[in-house]
Amino acid sequence: MADLSRLEEARLHDWFVTQRWFGSKAREVAHLNVLEAFTLREEPPRLVLALIEARFHPGTHEVYQVPLGVRPESDGWTERVIATAGGETFYDALADPAHARELLHLMRAGSDVQAGEGTLEFRWMGAVGDGGTVDVRPVGVEQSNSSIVFGERLILKTFRRVEPGINPELELLRFLSERDFPHIAPIAGWFAYEGRLMDATLGILQEYLADALDGWELALDTLSSDPDAFLAHVHSLGVVTGELHTVLGSDASDPAFAPEEPSMESLSLITATIDEEIERIFVELPELDALESIRGRGQDVQERLQMLSNLRAAGRVIRCHGDYHLGQTMLADRGWVLLDFEGEPARPLPQRRLKRSPLRDVAGMLRSFSYAAAGSALLRGAPAPDGWEERARVTFLEGYFDAADPALLPPGQEAGHKLLSIFELEKAVYELRYELNNRPDWVGIPAAGILRLLEQS
């Protein structure tokens, strides 16, 4: 294992807990421990990929991937510095083009790197070119992951928090690529850890869509200039979504993807989960004008939910996108391209790999239309035209139901819309909790969605 003894834990801690990708800022880190450290580049600037354990009180822990660059202090390196010790500067290696190119080289070469009882496996598919080695830049906005663009042709996403098991994004992209599904950014390579700690996906390399339009930004741009322009693309987005689910549910021989019949217990579990959310949220709604329409209506929501749960047929459950909204889509010359198949990052990886009704993805996109209509006024000062959201919903659903395999869906339009309402309600309650905690000015959006569901016949 590479020697990182000169990197003091206190200095590492001070840097570590302030990073955007560190997901437990509300908890106190009791100890940071380097579990594995792989030397990927020997000559200066050295590159070490470390798996670091953050321990919390009372005994829980998380593991993070931290690629470290090490340069002589005399180099004067100042980008994303963690600490300077023993005449060396330790820094976030993903800020250094030399180290980004090294990761790309290791994937191209199909290399294995060992340290202690663990192995880093780098693999290459190469379907979309090598990305060149000239222009390398980090993507400016970091959240739970960190990304690097190569030559405006490839993008590497590194998963900072490491969890046991194959990441759903790698799993789904490989499945879809093998079946020639055209509406994804093809995978070019990946790297993973195998060893005593766990088996885990660390990074995925894909085609970079340099000239494509972000679906969320496209919706906002057209709502403030030409509201009908985006609706012209919504039907095809529904078709692509239906085709996605049809392909994901097409292989009965693969246990990880074979469609399954859901039990009534699983549907009851969905409603019970939402019941718990309602209990926590509706009891203590803050005094905000935007919440007056749903104040005191927690019981109404629960009763509606209970009525909707009395379904005798709910279609099949399959592997789904898991976090589907306009921000996960791009409009390219070849049509819609769907991105980010890792699911909701806040959920544990085993939950993100569960099979679910494809209508859960559909509900996520319908809620995204609500956000676009409201976001146009909030962000661009241009209210959406009356009826725009409803037209988007109807157009999307027409395209979706034309393309989706009916065998995956509840039999009959009424049953399908009832189940879809369950997932919309689940999503709206989740959104209400999120906005209360993060963007109080936006709470009116999920509140309006909950009210609409209550007023449906």
Residue, then its C-alpha position, 0 to 999 in steps of 0.5 A: m500500500a502506498d505510504l501516506s503517513r506524511l499526510e496528517e489526519a487533522r489536515l486531511h479531515d479539515w479538507f475532507v469534511t468541506q467537500r461537496w461530495f462528502g454527504s454527511k456534513a451534519r454528522e461529526v467525523a470521529h476518525l479518518n482511516v486510509l483503508e487502501a492506497f494504490t500507487l498509479r503513477e510513480e514518477p512526479p507528480r505521483l498519483v495515489l488512489a486512496l479509499i478512505e473510511a470516515r468513522f462517525h459516532p456511534g460506530t457507523h462509517e462511510v467509505y470514499q474514493v480520494p485520488l491524491g496528487v503528490r508534488p514536490e513543494s517547490d513545484g508551487w502547486t496551488e490547485r485544491v491543495i489538502a496539505t503540505a508536509g515533508g516537502e511535498t504538496f498533497y492535493d485533489a488529483l482530479a484537478d490535475p490534467a496529468h492525473a486525469r490522463e493517467l486514469l484514461h491511459l489505465m482504462r485504455a490499457g485494461s490494467d490491473v493495479q494491486a495493493g495489499e489484498g485489493t485490486l483496481e481493475f481498469r477496463w476499456m470498451g472504446a466504442v466512442g474513441d479515445g478522447g485525445t490527450v490534449d484538452v482535459r478539464p474538470v466539470g465545474v459543478e461537483q455534487s456527489n460525484s466528480s467529473i472530467v471531460f477529455g477532448e470534448r469527446l469523453i466524460l469520466k464520472t468518479f463516484r466519490r462515496v464507495e458502496p459494495g456492489i456494481n453501480p446501477e449506472l454501469e450495470l444499466l449502461r452495459f445492458l442497454s449498450e449490448r442491446d444497441f439502445p440508441h438513446i444513451a451516451p455510450i460507455a467507453g470504459w470504467f474502473a472498479y475495486e475488488g478486494r477484502l473491503m468490498d467489490a465496488t464501481l469507482g468510475i465510468l467513462q462515457e461519450y460527452l455530448a458537447d453540443a446537446l441541449d440540457g432538457w431542463e434548460l431547454a424547457l425553461d428557455t422555450l417557456s420564456s420565448d416560445p412555449d409550444a417549441f418544447l411541447a413539440h419534443v415532449h411526445s418523442l421524449g415519451v416514446v424514448t422513455g417507453e422504449l427504454h422500459t421495453v428494453l430494460g424489461s426484455d430479457a427474462s433470462d437475466p435474473a438482474f433484469a427479468p421482469e417480475e410480478p409485484s406482490m400486494e405486500s410490495l405495493s402496501l409497503i410503498t403506501a406505508t412508506i408514504d404514510e410515514e412521510i406524511e406523518r412527519i411532514f404534515v403535523e408541523l407545516p410551517e406558517l407559509d402562504a404557499l402551504e395553506s391549500i394543504r394545511g390540515r389535509g394530511q389525513d385526506v392524503q392518507e385516505r386517498l393513498q389508501m384508496l389508491s392502494n386497493l389495486r388488484a393488478a399493478g403490472r410488472v416490476i423491472r430495472c428502471h432509471g430511478d431518478y428520472h426528470l428533465g435534468q437527466t435528459m439531453l436533446a442531441d442531433r440524434g434525438w433525446v439522450l438519457l443520462d445518470f442511471e445511478g438512481e437517487p444518490a441519497r438512497p443506499l445502493p441495494q435500494r437503487r438496484l431494486k426492480r420497480s414499476p416503470l410508472r415510477d420513472v413516468a411519475g418523476m417526469l410528470r413532476s418535472f413538468s410541474y417544476a418547469a412550469a413553476g420554475s419558468a416564473l421563479l427563475r426566468g420571470a416568465p409564467a408558463p401559459d395556462g394549460w402548458e403543464e397539462r398539455a405536456r403531461v398528456t403529450f408525454l403520456e401519449g408517446y409513452f403508452d404508444a411505445a412501452d410494452p403493455a405487458l409491463l404495465p397494469p391492465g387497463q387505463e384506469a389501473g395504470h392511472k391509479l398506480l401512476s397517481i401513487f407514484e406522483l403522490e410519493k414524489a410530491v411528498y418527497e419534494l415537499r420535504y426537500e423544499l422545506n429543508n432546502r428551498p422554502d420559496w419553492v414549497g408551492i410546487p409540491a403543494a400544488g401537486i399534492l392538492r391536484l391529486l386530492e382533487q382528482s375524481 
